[in-house]
Amino acid sequence: MVNLEDMTKEELLEVIRIKDELLKEQREEIEAYRELVEELQEKLGIKYPFPGNGD
């Protein structure tokens, strides 16, 4: 593993870009799971709405 202090500005920006992309993918997965849960709850006649931001 490389220390942040040893990385160039371009390398740091690339790390940030990669992490942003991973976060975006995870948010999309969470949304897909929420939609699936809501669909299943409707089919089962159950409704437990998600509180905001995982609270």
mmCIF entry with sequence, helices, sheets and N, C-alpha, C, O atoms, coordinates in Angstrom:
data_MODEL
# 
_entry.id   MODEL 
# 
_entity.id                         1 
_entity.type                       polymer 
_entity.pdbx_number_of_molecules   1 
# 
_entity_poly.entity_id                      1 
_entity_poly.type                           'polypeptide(L)' 
_entity_poly.nstd_linkage                   no 
_entity_poly.nstd_monomer                   no 
_entity_poly.pdbx_seq_one_letter_code       MVNLEDMTKEELLEVIRIKDELLKEQREEIEAYRELVEELQEKLGIKYPFPGNGD 
_entity_poly.pdbx_seq_one_letter_code_can   MVNLEDMTKEELLEVIRIKDELLKEQREEIEAYRELVEELQEKLGIKYPFPGNGD 
_entity_poly.pdbx_strand_id                 A 
# 
loop_
_entity_poly_seq.entity_id 
_entity_poly_seq.num 
_entity_poly_seq.mon_id 
_entity_poly_seq.hetero 
1 1  MET n 
1 2  VAL n 
1 3  ASN n 
1 4  LEU n 
1 5  GLU n 
1 6  ASP n 
1 7  MET n 
1 8  THR n 
1 9  LYS n 
1 10 GLU n 
1 11 GLU n 
1 12 LEU n 
1 13 LEU n 
1 14 GLU n 
1 15 VAL n 
1 16 ILE n 
1 17 ARG n 
1 18 ILE n 
1 19 LYS n 
1 20 ASP n 
1 21 GLU n 
1 22 LEU n 
1 23 LEU n 
1 24 LYS n 
1 25 GLU n 
1 26 GLN n 
1 27 ARG n 
1 28 GLU n 
1 29 GLU n 
1 30 ILE n 
1 31 GLU n 
1 32 ALA n 
1 33 TYR n 
1 34 ARG n 
1 35 GLU n 
1 36 LEU n 
1 37 VAL n 
1 38 GLU n 
1 39 GLU n 
1 40 LEU n 
1 41 GLN n 
1 42 GLU n 
1 43 LYS n 
1 44 LEU n 
1 45 GLY n 
1 46 ILE n 
1 47 LYS n 
1 48 TYR n 
1 49 PRO n 
1 50 PHE n 
1 51 PRO n 
1 52 GLY n 
1 53 ASN n 
1 54 GLY n 
1 55 ASP n 
# 
_struct_asym.id          A 
_struct_asym.entity_id   1 
# 
loop_
_struct_conf.conf_type_id 
_struct_conf.id 
_struct_conf.pdbx_PDB_helix_id 
_struct_conf.beg_label_comp_id 
_struct_conf.beg_label_asym_id 
_struct_conf.beg_label_seq_id 
_struct_conf.pdbx_beg_PDB_ins_code 
_struct_conf.end_label_comp_id 
_struct_conf.end_label_asym_id 
_struct_conf.end_label_seq_id 
_struct_conf.pdbx_end_PDB_ins_code 
_struct_conf.beg_auth_comp_id 
_struct_conf.beg_auth_asym_id 
_struct_conf.beg_auth_seq_id 
_struct_conf.end_auth_comp_id 
_struct_conf.end_auth_asym_id 
_struct_conf.end_auth_seq_id 
_struct_conf.pdbx_PDB_helix_class 
_struct_conf.details 
_struct_conf.pdbx_PDB_helix_length 
HELX_P HELX_P1 AA1 LEU A 4  ? ASP A 6  ? LEU A 4  ASP A 6  5 ? 3  
HELX_P HELX_P2 AA2 LYS A 9  ? LEU A 44 ? LYS A 9  LEU A 44 1 ? 36 
HELX_P HELX_P3 AA3 GLY A 52 ? GLY A 54 ? GLY A 52 GLY A 54 5 ? 3  
# 
_struct_conf_type.id          HELX_P 
_struct_conf_type.criteria    ? 
_struct_conf_type.reference   ? 
# 
loop_
_atom_site.group_PDB 
_atom_site.id 
_atom_site.type_symbol 
_atom_site.label_atom_id 
_atom_site.label_alt_id 
_atom_site.label_comp_id 
_atom_site.label_asym_id 
_atom_site.label_entity_id 
_atom_site.label_seq_id 
_atom_site.pdbx_PDB_ins_code 
_atom_site.Cartn_x 
_atom_site.Cartn_y 
_atom_site.Cartn_z 
_atom_site.occupancy 
_atom_site.B_iso_or_equiv 
_atom_site.pdbx_formal_charge 
_atom_site.auth_seq_id 
_atom_site.auth_comp_id 
_atom_site.auth_asym_id 
_atom_site.auth_atom_id 
_atom_site.pdbx_PDB_model_num 
ATOM 1   N N  . MET A 1 1  ? 0.842   -1.174 0.000   1.00 0.00 ? 1  MET A N  1 
ATOM 2   C CA . MET A 1 1  ? 0.000   0.000  0.000   1.00 0.00 ? 1  MET A CA 1 
ATOM 3   C C  . MET A 1 1  ? 0.891   1.243  0.000   1.00 0.00 ? 1  MET A C  1 
ATOM 4   O O  . MET A 1 1  ? 1.948   1.269  0.632   1.00 0.00 ? 1  MET A O  1 
ATOM 5   N N  . VAL A 1 2  ? 0.452   2.245  -0.705  1.00 0.00 ? 2  VAL A N  1 
ATOM 6   C CA . VAL A 1 2  ? 1.218   3.484  -0.856  1.00 0.00 ? 2  VAL A CA 1 
ATOM 7   C C  . VAL A 1 2  ? 0.687   4.527  0.127   1.00 0.00 ? 2  VAL A C  1 
ATOM 8   O O  . VAL A 1 2  ? -0.523  4.659  0.312   1.00 0.00 ? 2  VAL A O  1 
ATOM 9   N N  . ASN A 1 3  ? 1.587   5.252  0.744   1.00 0.00 ? 3  ASN A N  1 
ATOM 10  C CA . ASN A 1 3  ? 1.188   6.348  1.629   1.00 0.00 ? 3  ASN A CA 1 
ATOM 11  C C  . ASN A 1 3  ? 0.652   7.504  0.798   1.00 0.00 ? 3  ASN A C  1 
ATOM 12  O O  . ASN A 1 3  ? 1.160   7.792  -0.285  1.00 0.00 ? 3  ASN A O  1 
ATOM 13  N N  . LEU A 1 4  ? -0.369  8.157  1.311   1.00 0.00 ? 4  LEU A N  1 
ATOM 14  C CA . LEU A 1 4  ? -0.939  9.303  0.600   1.00 0.00 ? 4  LEU A CA 1 
ATOM 15  C C  . LEU A 1 4  ? 0.100   10.390 0.366   1.00 0.00 ? 4  LEU A C  1 
ATOM 16  O O  . LEU A 1 4  ? 0.086   11.064 -0.664  1.00 0.00 ? 4  LEU A O  1 
ATOM 17  N N  . GLU A 1 5  ? 0.992   10.552 1.321   1.00 0.00 ? 5  GLU A N  1 
ATOM 18  C CA . GLU A 1 5  ? 2.015   11.591 1.204   1.00 0.00 ? 5  GLU A CA 1 
ATOM 19  C C  . GLU A 1 5  ? 2.945   11.350 0.017   1.00 0.00 ? 5  GLU A C  1 
ATOM 20  O O  . GLU A 1 5  ? 3.544   12.287 -0.511  1.00 0.00 ? 5  GLU A O  1 
ATOM 21  N N  . ASP A 1 6  ? 3.062   10.085 -0.399  1.00 0.00 ? 6  ASP A N  1 
ATOM 22  C CA . ASP A 1 6  ? 3.960   9.732  -1.497  1.00 0.00 ? 6  ASP A CA 1 
ATOM 23  C C  . ASP A 1 6  ? 3.284   9.788  -2.867  1.00 0.00 ? 6  ASP A C  1 
ATOM 24  O O  . ASP A 1 6  ? 3.940   9.597  -3.890  1.00 0.00 ? 6  ASP A O  1 
ATOM 25  N N  . MET A 1 7  ? 1.995   10.045 -2.890  1.00 0.00 ? 7  MET A N  1 
ATOM 26  C CA . MET A 1 7  ? 1.253   10.036 -4.150  1.00 0.00 ? 7  MET A CA 1 
ATOM 27  C C  . MET A 1 7  ? 1.258   11.418 -4.800  1.00 0.00 ? 7  MET A C  1 
ATOM 28  O O  . MET A 1 7  ? 1.301   12.443 -4.120  1.00 0.00 ? 7  MET A O  1 
ATOM 29  N N  . THR A 1 8  ? 1.214   11.419 -6.117  1.00 0.00 ? 8  THR A N  1 
ATOM 30  C CA . THR A 1 8  ? 1.126   12.682 -6.845  1.00 0.00 ? 8  THR A CA 1 
ATOM 31  C C  . THR A 1 8  ? -0.311  13.179 -6.809  1.00 0.00 ? 8  THR A C  1 
ATOM 32  O O  . THR A 1 8  ? -1.228  12.442 -6.446  1.00 0.00 ? 8  THR A O  1 
ATOM 33  N N  . LYS A 1 9  ? -0.492  14.420 -7.185  1.00 0.00 ? 9  LYS A N  1 
ATOM 34  C CA . LYS A 1 9  ? -1.835  15.002 -7.240  1.00 0.00 ? 9  LYS A CA 1 
ATOM 35  C C  . LYS A 1 9  ? -2.717  14.194 -8.185  1.00 0.00 ? 9  LYS A C  1 
ATOM 36  O O  . LYS A 1 9  ? -3.881  13.940 -7.875  1.00 0.00 ? 9  LYS A O  1 
ATOM 37  N N  . GLU A 1 10 ? -2.178  13.788 -9.330  1.00 0.00 ? 10 GLU A N  1 
ATOM 38  C CA . GLU A 1 10 ? -2.947  13.015 -10.302 1.00 0.00 ? 10 GLU A CA 1 
ATOM 39  C C  . GLU A 1 10 ? -3.360  11.660 -9.731  1.00 0.00 ? 10 GLU A C  1 
ATOM 40  O O  . GLU A 1 10 ? -4.481  11.201 -9.953  1.00 0.00 ? 10 GLU A O  1 
ATOM 41  N N  . GLU A 1 11 ? -2.455  11.027 -9.000  1.00 0.00 ? 11 GLU A N  1 
ATOM 42  C CA . GLU A 1 11 ? -2.779  9.736  -8.388  1.00 0.00 ? 11 GLU A CA 1 
ATOM 43  C C  . GLU A 1 11 ? -3.869  9.895  -7.333  1.00 0.00 ? 11 GLU A C  1 
ATOM 44  O O  . GLU A 1 11 ? -4.778  9.069  -7.240  1.00 0.00 ? 11 GLU A O  1 
ATOM 45  N N  . LEU A 1 12 ? -3.773  10.949 -6.548  1.00 0.00 ? 12 LEU A N  1 
ATOM 46  C CA . LEU A 1 12 ? -4.795  11.204 -5.531  1.00 0.00 ? 12 LEU A CA 1 
ATOM 47  C C  . LEU A 1 12 ? -6.151  11.468 -6.173  1.00 0.00 ? 12 LEU A C  1 
ATOM 48  O O  . LEU A 1 12 ? -7.172  10.980 -5.689  1.00 0.00 ? 12 LEU A O  1 
ATOM 49  N N  . LEU A 1 13 ? -6.167  12.227 -7.247  1.00 0.00 ? 13 LEU A N  1 
ATOM 50  C CA . LEU A 1 13 ? -7.423  12.493 -7.949  1.00 0.00 ? 13 LEU A CA 1 
ATOM 51  C C  . LEU A 1 13 ? -8.013  11.209 -8.522  1.00 0.00 ? 13 LEU A C  1 
ATOM 52  O O  . LEU A 1 13 ? -9.232  11.035 -8.529  1.00 0.00 ? 13 LEU A O  1 
ATOM 53  N N  . GLU A 1 14 ? -7.165  10.316 -8.999  1.00 0.00 ? 14 GLU A N  1 
ATOM 54  C CA . GLU A 1 14 ? -7.638  9.036  -9.526  1.00 0.00 ? 14 GLU A CA 1 
ATOM 55  C C  . GLU A 1 14 ? -8.235  8.177  -8.412  1.00 0.00 ? 14 GLU A C  1 
ATOM 56  O O  . GLU A 1 14 ? -9.257  7.521  -8.614  1.00 0.00 ? 14 GLU A O  1 
ATOM 57  N N  . VAL A 1 15 ? -7.606  8.181  -7.246  1.00 0.00 ? 15 VAL A N  1 
ATOM 58  C CA . VAL A 1 15 ? -8.150  7.447  -6.104  1.00 0.00 ? 15 VAL A CA 1 
ATOM 59  C C  . VAL A 1 15 ? -9.530  7.995  -5.741  1.00 0.00 ? 15 VAL A C  1 
ATOM 60  O O  . VAL A 1 15 ? -10.457 7.227  -5.484  1.00 0.00 ? 15 VAL A O  1 
ATOM 61  N N  . ILE A 1 16 ? -9.663  9.299  -5.723  1.00 0.00 ? 16 ILE A N  1 
ATOM 62  C CA . ILE A 1 16 ? -10.950 9.925  -5.412  1.00 0.00 ? 16 ILE A CA 1 
ATOM 63  C C  . ILE A 1 16 ? -11.990 9.545  -6.460  1.00 0.00 ? 16 ILE A C  1 
ATOM 64  O O  . ILE A 1 16 ? -13.133 9.243  -6.118  1.00 0.00 ? 16 ILE A O  1 
ATOM 65  N N  . ARG A 1 17 ? -11.601 9.557  -7.733  1.00 0.00 ? 17 ARG A N  1 
ATOM 66  C CA . ARG A 1 17 ? -12.527 9.189  -8.805  1.00 0.00 ? 17 ARG A CA 1 
ATOM 67  C C  . ARG A 1 17 ? -13.001 7.743  -8.647  1.00 0.00 ? 17 ARG A C  1 
ATOM 68  O O  . ARG A 1 17 ? -14.187 7.453  -8.802  1.00 0.00 ? 17 ARG A O  1 
ATOM 69  N N  . ILE A 1 18 ? -12.076 6.849  -8.341  1.00 0.00 ? 18 ILE A N  1 
ATOM 70  C CA . ILE A 1 18 ? -12.431 5.440  -8.161  1.00 0.00 ? 18 ILE A CA 1 
ATOM 71  C C  . ILE A 1 18 ? -13.372 5.276  -6.973  1.00 0.00 ? 18 ILE A C  1 
ATOM 72  O O  . ILE A 1 18 ? -14.369 4.559  -7.061  1.00 0.00 ? 18 ILE A O  1 
ATOM 73  N N  . LYS A 1 19 ? -13.061 5.933  -5.875  1.00 0.00 ? 19 LYS A N  1 
ATOM 74  C CA . LYS A 1 19 ? -13.918 5.830  -4.692  1.00 0.00 ? 19 LYS A CA 1 
ATOM 75  C C  . LYS A 1 19 ? -15.299 6.426  -4.954  1.00 0.00 ? 19 LYS A C  1 
ATOM 76  O O  . LYS A 1 19 ? -16.302 5.877  -4.497  1.00 0.00 ? 19 LYS A O  1 
ATOM 77  N N  . ASP A 1 20 ? -15.365 7.532  -5.678  1.00 0.00 ? 20 ASP A N  1 
ATOM 78  C CA . ASP A 1 20 ? -16.654 8.119  -6.036  1.00 0.00 ? 20 ASP A CA 1 
ATOM 79  C C  . ASP A 1 20 ? -17.479 7.146  -6.872  1.00 0.00 ? 20 ASP A C  1 
ATOM 80  O O  . ASP A 1 20 ? -18.688 7.024  -6.675  1.00 0.00 ? 20 ASP A O  1 
ATOM 81  N N  . GLU A 1 21 ? -16.830 6.456  -7.800  1.00 0.00 ? 21 GLU A N  1 
ATOM 82  C CA . GLU A 1 21 ? -17.528 5.482  -8.643  1.00 0.00 ? 21 GLU A CA 1 
ATOM 83  C C  . GLU A 1 21 ? -18.035 4.304  -7.809  1.00 0.00 ? 21 GLU A C  1 
ATOM 84  O O  . GLU A 1 21 ? -19.151 3.827  -8.016  1.00 0.00 ? 21 GLU A O  1 
ATOM 85  N N  . LEU A 1 22 ? -17.221 3.843  -6.878  1.00 0.00 ? 22 LEU A N  1 
ATOM 86  C CA . LEU A 1 22 ? -17.651 2.751  -6.004  1.00 0.00 ? 22 LEU A CA 1 
ATOM 87  C C  . LEU A 1 22 ? -18.845 3.170  -5.146  1.00 0.00 ? 22 LEU A C  1 
ATOM 88  O O  . LEU A 1 22 ? -19.786 2.396  -4.969  1.00 0.00 ? 22 LEU A O  1 
ATOM 89  N N  . LEU A 1 23 ? -18.808 4.381  -4.621  1.00 0.00 ? 23 LEU A N  1 
ATOM 90  C CA . LEU A 1 23 ? -19.933 4.886  -3.829  1.00 0.00 ? 23 LEU A CA 1 
ATOM 91  C C  . LEU A 1 23 ? -21.198 4.986  -4.671  1.00 0.00 ? 23 LEU A C  1 
ATOM 92  O O  . LEU A 1 23 ? -22.286 4.644  -4.209  1.00 0.00 ? 23 LEU A O  1 
ATOM 93  N N  . LYS A 1 24 ? -21.055 5.452  -5.900  1.00 0.00 ? 24 LYS A N  1 
ATOM 94  C CA . LYS A 1 24 ? -22.203 5.549  -6.800  1.00 0.00 ? 24 LYS A CA 1 
ATOM 95  C C  . LYS A 1 24 ? -22.815 4.171  -7.038  1.00 0.00 ? 24 LYS A C  1 
ATOM 96  O O  . LYS A 1 24 ? -24.036 4.016  -6.993  1.00 0.00 ? 24 LYS A O  1 
ATOM 97  N N  . GLU A 1 25 ? -21.973 3.173  -7.290  1.00 0.00 ? 25 GLU A N  1 
ATOM 98  C CA . GLU A 1 25 ? -22.459 1.816  -7.518  1.00 0.00 ? 25 GLU A CA 1 
ATOM 99  C C  . GLU A 1 25 ? -23.162 1.270  -6.282  1.00 0.00 ? 25 GLU A C  1 
ATOM 100 O O  . GLU A 1 25 ? -24.196 0.612  -6.397  1.00 0.00 ? 25 GLU A O  1 
ATOM 101 N N  . GLN A 1 26 ? -22.612 1.537  -5.108  1.00 0.00 ? 26 GLN A N  1 
ATOM 102 C CA . GLN A 1 26 ? -23.232 1.055  -3.878  1.00 0.00 ? 26 GLN A CA 1 
ATOM 103 C C  . GLN A 1 26 ? -24.578 1.731  -3.636  1.00 0.00 ? 26 GLN A C  1 
ATOM 104 O O  . GLN A 1 26 ? -25.526 1.084  -3.191  1.00 0.00 ? 26 GLN A O  1 
ATOM 105 N N  . ARG A 1 27 ? -24.666 3.025  -3.927  1.00 0.00 ? 27 ARG A N  1 
ATOM 106 C CA . ARG A 1 27 ? -25.949 3.726  -3.776  1.00 0.00 ? 27 ARG A CA 1 
ATOM 107 C C  . ARG A 1 27 ? -26.994 3.143  -4.718  1.00 0.00 ? 27 ARG A C  1 
ATOM 108 O O  . ARG A 1 27 ? -28.158 2.994  -4.345  1.00 0.00 ? 27 ARG A O  1 
ATOM 109 N N  . GLU A 1 28 ? -26.578 2.811  -5.945  1.00 0.00 ? 28 GLU A N  1 
ATOM 110 C CA . GLU A 1 28 ? -27.499 2.208  -6.908  1.00 0.00 ? 28 GLU A CA 1 
ATOM 111 C C  . GLU A 1 28 ? -27.964 0.835  -6.428  1.00 0.00 ? 28 GLU A C  1 
ATOM 112 O O  . GLU A 1 28 ? -29.135 0.489  -6.584  1.00 0.00 ? 28 GLU A O  1 
ATOM 113 N N  . GLU A 1 29 ? -27.059 0.053  -5.850  1.00 0.00 ? 29 GLU A N  1 
ATOM 114 C CA . GLU A 1 29 ? -27.430 -1.254 -5.313  1.00 0.00 ? 29 GLU A CA 1 
ATOM 115 C C  . GLU A 1 29 ? -28.411 -1.108 -4.155  1.00 0.00 ? 29 GLU A C  1 
ATOM 116 O O  . GLU A 1 29 ? -29.391 -1.849 -4.071  1.00 0.00 ? 29 GLU A O  1 
ATOM 117 N N  . ILE A 1 30 ? -28.153 -0.162 -3.271  1.00 0.00 ? 30 ILE A N  1 
ATOM 118 C CA . ILE A 1 30 ? -29.056 0.065  -2.139  1.00 0.00 ? 30 ILE A CA 1 
ATOM 119 C C  . ILE A 1 30 ? -30.440 0.436  -2.644  1.00 0.00 ? 30 ILE A C  1 
ATOM 120 O O  . ILE A 1 30 ? -31.441 -0.072 -2.137  1.00 0.00 ? 30 ILE A O  1 
ATOM 121 N N  . GLU A 1 31 ? -30.509 1.309  -3.632  1.00 0.00 ? 31 GLU A N  1 
ATOM 122 C CA . GLU A 1 31 ? -31.803 1.711  -4.185  1.00 0.00 ? 31 GLU A CA 1 
ATOM 123 C C  . GLU A 1 31 ? -32.523 0.518  -4.804  1.00 0.00 ? 31 GLU A C  1 
ATOM 124 O O  . GLU A 1 31 ? -33.737 0.379  -4.649  1.00 0.00 ? 31 GLU A O  1 
ATOM 125 N N  . ALA A 1 32 ? -31.790 -0.338 -5.501  1.00 0.00 ? 32 ALA A N  1 
ATOM 126 C CA . ALA A 1 32 ? -32.400 -1.529 -6.097  1.00 0.00 ? 32 ALA A CA 1 
ATOM 127 C C  . ALA A 1 32 ? -32.949 -2.450 -5.011  1.00 0.00 ? 32 ALA A C  1 
ATOM 128 O O  . ALA A 1 32 ? -34.037 -3.004 -5.167  1.00 0.00 ? 32 ALA A O  1 
ATOM 129 N N  . TYR A 1 33 ? -32.210 -2.623 -3.914  1.00 0.00 ? 33 TYR A N  1 
ATOM 130 C CA . TYR A 1 33 ? -32.692 -3.447 -2.807  1.00 0.00 ? 33 TYR A CA 1 
ATOM 131 C C  . TYR A 1 33 ? -33.919 -2.820 -2.152  1.00 0.00 ? 33 TYR A C  1 
ATOM 132 O O  . TYR A 1 33 ? -34.856 -3.528 -1.785  1.00 0.00 ? 33 TYR A O  1 
ATOM 133 N N  . ARG A 1 34 ? -33.918 -1.515 -2.006  1.00 0.00 ? 34 ARG A N  1 
ATOM 134 C CA . ARG A 1 34 ? -35.089 -0.846 -1.417  1.00 0.00 ? 34 ARG A CA 1 
ATOM 135 C C  . ARG A 1 34 ? -36.328 -1.071 -2.270  1.00 0.00 ? 34 ARG A C  1 
ATOM 136 O O  . ARG A 1 34 ? -37.411 -1.345 -1.753  1.00 0.00 ? 34 ARG A O  1 
ATOM 137 N N  . GLU A 1 35 ? -36.157 -0.951 -3.585  1.00 0.00 ? 35 GLU A N  1 
ATOM 138 C CA . GLU A 1 35 ? -37.284 -1.179 -4.485  1.00 0.00 ? 35 GLU A CA 1 
ATOM 139 C C  . GLU A 1 35 ? -37.778 -2.619 -4.378  1.00 0.00 ? 35 GLU A C  1 
ATOM 140 O O  . GLU A 1 35 ? -38.984 -2.864 -4.379  1.00 0.00 ? 35 GLU A O  1 
ATOM 141 N N  . LEU A 1 36 ? -36.855 -3.566 -4.286  1.00 0.00 ? 36 LEU A N  1 
ATOM 142 C CA . LEU A 1 36 ? -37.230 -4.965 -4.143  1.00 0.00 ? 36 LEU A CA 1 
ATOM 143 C C  . LEU A 1 36 ? -37.975 -5.204 -2.833  1.00 0.00 ? 36 LEU A C  1 
ATOM 144 O O  . LEU A 1 36 ? -38.990 -5.901 -2.812  1.00 0.00 ? 36 LEU A O  1 
ATOM 145 N N  . VAL A 1 37 ? -37.476 -4.630 -1.748  1.00 0.00 ? 37 VAL A N  1 
ATOM 146 C CA . VAL A 1 37 ? -38.133 -4.781 -0.450  1.00 0.00 ? 37 VAL A CA 1 
ATOM 147 C C  . VAL A 1 37 ? -39.536 -4.189 -0.494  1.00 0.00 ? 37 VAL A C  1 
ATOM 148 O O  . VAL A 1 37 ? -40.485 -4.797 0.003   1.00 0.00 ? 37 VAL A O  1 
ATOM 149 N N  . GLU A 1 38 ? -39.670 -3.005 -1.085  1.00 0.00 ? 38 GLU A N  1 
ATOM 150 C CA . GLU A 1 38 ? -40.992 -2.382 -1.181  1.00 0.00 ? 38 GLU A CA 1 
ATOM 151 C C  . GLU A 1 38 ? -41.944 -3.244 -2.001  1.00 0.00 ? 38 GLU A C  1 
ATOM 152 O O  . GLU A 1 38 ? -43.112 -3.397 -1.643  1.00 0.00 ? 38 GLU A O  1 
ATOM 153 N N  . GLU A 1 39 ? -41.449 -3.805 -3.098  1.00 0.00 ? 39 GLU A N  1 
ATOM 154 C CA . GLU A 1 39 ? -42.280 -4.669 -3.938  1.00 0.00 ? 39 GLU A CA 1 
ATOM 155 C C  . GLU A 1 39 ? -42.726 -5.911 -3.165  1.00 0.00 ? 39 GLU A C  1 
ATOM 156 O O  . GLU A 1 39 ? -43.889 -6.307 -3.237  1.00 0.00 ? 39 GLU A O  1 
ATOM 157 N N  . LEU A 1 40 ? -41.810 -6.514 -2.435  1.00 0.00 ? 40 LEU A N  1 
ATOM 158 C CA . LEU A 1 40 ? -42.154 -7.697 -1.646  1.00 0.00 ? 40 LEU A CA 1 
ATOM 159 C C  . LEU A 1 40 ? -43.118 -7.349 -0.517  1.00 0.00 ? 40 LEU A C  1 
ATOM 160 O O  . LEU A 1 40 ? -44.034 -8.116 -0.224  1.00 0.00 ? 40 LEU A O  1 
ATOM 161 N N  . GLN A 1 41 ? -42.914 -6.191 0.118   1.00 0.00 ? 41 GLN A N  1 
ATOM 162 C CA . GLN A 1 41 ? -43.824 -5.776 1.183   1.00 0.00 ? 41 GLN A CA 1 
ATOM 163 C C  . GLN A 1 41 ? -45.231 -5.574 0.639   1.00 0.00 ? 41 GLN A C  1 
ATOM 164 O O  . GLN A 1 41 ? -46.209 -5.953 1.284   1.00 0.00 ? 41 GLN A O  1 
ATOM 165 N N  . GLU A 1 42 ? -45.337 -4.980 -0.541  1.00 0.00 ? 42 GLU A N  1 
ATOM 166 C CA . GLU A 1 42 ? -46.652 -4.782 -1.148  1.00 0.00 ? 42 GLU A CA 1 
ATOM 167 C C  . GLU A 1 42 ? -47.314 -6.119 -1.443  1.00 0.00 ? 42 GLU A C  1 
ATOM 168 O O  . GLU A 1 42 ? -48.510 -6.280 -1.198  1.00 0.00 ? 42 GLU A O  1 
ATOM 169 N N  . LYS A 1 43 ? -46.562 -7.074 -1.960  1.00 0.00 ? 43 LYS A N  1 
ATOM 170 C CA . LYS A 1 43 ? -47.112 -8.394 -2.270  1.00 0.00 ? 43 LYS A CA 1 
ATOM 171 C C  . LYS A 1 43 ? -47.557 -9.121 -1.012  1.00 0.00 ? 43 LYS A C  1 
ATOM 172 O O  . LYS A 1 43 ? -48.523 -9.884 -1.041  1.00 0.00 ? 43 LYS A O  1 
ATOM 173 N N  . LEU A 1 44 ? -46.859 -8.890 0.090   1.00 0.00 ? 44 LEU A N  1 
ATOM 174 C CA . LEU A 1 44 ? -47.184 -9.549 1.350   1.00 0.00 ? 44 LEU A CA 1 
ATOM 175 C C  . LEU A 1 44 ? -48.169 -8.743 2.193   1.00 0.00 ? 44 LEU A C  1 
ATOM 176 O O  . LEU A 1 44 ? -48.614 -9.204 3.244   1.00 0.00 ? 44 LEU A O  1 
ATOM 177 N N  . GLY A 1 45 ? -48.504 -7.552 1.736   1.00 0.00 ? 45 GLY A N  1 
ATOM 178 C CA . GLY A 1 45 ? -49.430 -6.711 2.481   1.00 0.00 ? 45 GLY A CA 1 
ATOM 179 C C  . GLY A 1 45 ? -48.809 -6.080 3.710   1.00 0.00 ? 45 GLY A C  1 
ATOM 180 O O  . GLY A 1 45 ? -49.513 -5.745 4.664   1.00 0.00 ? 45 GLY A O  1 
ATOM 181 N N  . ILE A 1 46 ? -47.516 -5.920 3.695   1.00 0.00 ? 46 ILE A N  1 
ATOM 182 C CA . ILE A 1 46 ? -46.783 -5.321 4.818   1.00 0.00 ? 46 ILE A CA 1 
ATOM 183 C C  . ILE A 1 46 ? -46.223 -3.990 4.343   1.00 0.00 ? 46 ILE A C  1 
ATOM 184 O O  . ILE A 1 46 ? -45.810 -3.861 3.191   1.00 0.00 ? 46 ILE A O  1 
ATOM 185 N N  . LYS A 1 47 ? -46.208 -3.005 5.226   1.00 0.00 ? 47 LYS A N  1 
ATOM 186 C CA . LYS A 1 47 ? -45.607 -1.730 4.837   1.00 0.00 ? 47 LYS A CA 1 
ATOM 187 C C  . LYS A 1 47 ? -44.809 -1.175 5.996   1.00 0.00 ? 47 LYS A C  1 
ATOM 188 O O  . LYS A 1 47 ? -45.372 -0.695 6.980   1.00 0.00 ? 47 LYS A O  1 
ATOM 189 N N  . TYR A 1 48 ? -43.505 -1.243 5.875   1.00 0.00 ? 48 TYR A N  1 
ATOM 190 C CA . TYR A 1 48 ? -42.590 -0.647 6.837   1.00 0.00 ? 48 TYR A CA 1 
ATOM 191 C C  . TYR A 1 48 ? -41.702 0.302  6.055   1.00 0.00 ? 48 TYR A C  1 
ATOM 192 O O  . TYR A 1 48 ? -40.658 -0.109 5.550   1.00 0.00 ? 48 TYR A O  1 
ATOM 193 N N  . PRO A 1 49 ? -42.091 1.547  5.947   1.00 0.00 ? 49 PRO A N  1 
ATOM 194 C CA . PRO A 1 49 ? -41.292 2.478  5.139   1.00 0.00 ? 49 PRO A CA 1 
ATOM 195 C C  . PRO A 1 49 ? -39.892 2.662  5.717   1.00 0.00 ? 49 PRO A C  1 
ATOM 196 O O  . PRO A 1 49 ? -39.682 2.617  6.930   1.00 0.00 ? 49 PRO A O  1 
ATOM 197 N N  . PHE A 1 50 ? -38.953 2.868  4.817   1.00 0.00 ? 50 PHE A N  1 
ATOM 198 C CA . PHE A 1 50 ? -37.578 3.119  5.233   1.00 0.00 ? 50 PHE A CA 1 
ATOM 199 C C  . PHE A 1 50 ? -37.473 4.524  5.806   1.00 0.00 ? 50 PHE A C  1 
ATOM 200 O O  . PHE A 1 50 ? -37.957 5.476  5.194   1.00 0.00 ? 50 PHE A O  1 
ATOM 201 N N  . PRO A 1 51 ? -36.847 4.669  6.973   1.00 0.00 ? 51 PRO A N  1 
ATOM 202 C CA . PRO A 1 51 ? -36.563 6.017  7.455   1.00 0.00 ? 51 PRO A CA 1 
ATOM 203 C C  . PRO A 1 51 ? -35.456 6.627  6.604   1.00 0.00 ? 51 PRO A C  1 
ATOM 204 O O  . PRO A 1 51 ? -34.726 5.900  5.931   1.00 0.00 ? 51 PRO A O  1 
ATOM 205 N N  . GLY A 1 52 ? -35.327 7.902  6.623   1.00 0.00 ? 52 GLY A N  1 
ATOM 206 C CA . GLY A 1 52 ? -34.335 8.580  5.799   1.00 0.00 ? 52 GLY A CA 1 
ATOM 207 C C  . GLY A 1 52 ? -32.904 8.242  6.167   1.00 0.00 ? 52 GLY A C  1 
ATOM 208 O O  . GLY A 1 52 ? -32.562 8.181  7.348   1.00 0.00 ? 52 GLY A O  1 
ATOM 209 N N  . ASN A 1 53 ? -32.080 8.024  5.179   1.00 0.00 ? 53 ASN A N  1 
ATOM 210 C CA . ASN A 1 53 ? -30.631 7.831  5.317   1.00 0.00 ? 53 ASN A CA 1 
ATOM 211 C C  . ASN A 1 53 ? -30.231 6.775  6.339   1.00 0.00 ? 53 ASN A C  1 
ATOM 212 O O  . ASN A 1 53 ? -29.217 6.926  7.020   1.00 0.00 ? 53 ASN A O  1 
ATOM 213 N N  . GLY A 1 54 ? -31.007 5.722  6.451   1.00 0.00 ? 54 GLY A N  1 
ATOM 214 C CA . GLY A 1 54 ? -30.644 4.634  7.350   1.00 0.00 ? 54 GLY A CA 1 
ATOM 215 C C  . GLY A 1 54 ? -30.799 4.944  8.819   1.00 0.00 ? 54 GLY A C  1 
ATOM 216 O O  . GLY A 1 54 ? -30.301 4.198  9.662   1.00 0.00 ? 54 GLY A O  1 
ATOM 217 N N  . ASP A 1 55 ? -31.477 6.029  9.148   1.00 0.00 ? 55 ASP A N  1 
ATOM 218 C CA . ASP A 1 55 ? -31.680 6.405  10.552  1.00 0.00 ? 55 ASP A CA 1 
ATOM 219 C C  . ASP A 1 55 ? -32.710 5.499  11.200  1.00 0.00 ? 55 ASP A C  1 
ATOM 220 O O  . ASP A 1 55 ? -33.017 5.659  12.381  1.00 0.00 ? 55 ASP A O  1 
# 
